[in-house]
């Protein structure tokens, strides 16, 4: 359990921060950017939830919790040394990816096939879900860049990849199951 008695610590005043294993790195380090963008994704999900109800809100609440798990995973390098840690580090697992895939498939079965690209918009919930999608794509780009340079849990990268697809599909569901999608009209303003 986390106990925060004090919000500021002054330990980052020189521009560095501690990773989950205690290593101090610059606040602009790629790993910090990756898990910081996961946190930003989580904040956009919070905005989307203002427009969600029922099953959609419950799914988004679960995703918010998983995004904290993902941040915990990304902030702790050296997966190969997890067994030496004083506690079992939290890592994303394939079953979380599989669940997103199953949910995407179930939502997609309710939709007509796309015959055009769609523009972010439509309902308030759909517009916010598209924002979630684009921020999660940025988090994925940072995580894959990090994975090219350092050890990263492959399930974490897969989760981010499926999550943006989940947001896209959920946005279509929020747009009256795709009937209120805003379609791109190529060259419409020429």
Secondary structure, 3 states (H helix, E strand, C coil): CCCCCCCCCCCCCCCEEECCCCCEEECCCHHHHHHHHHHHHHHHHHHHHCCCCHHHHHHHHHHHHHHHHHHHHHCCCCHHHHHHCCCCCCCCCHHHHHHHHHHHHHHHCCCCCCCCCEECCCCHHHHHHHHHHHHHHHHHHHHHHHHHHCCCCHHHHHHHHHHHHHHHHHHHHHCCCCCCCEECCCCCCC
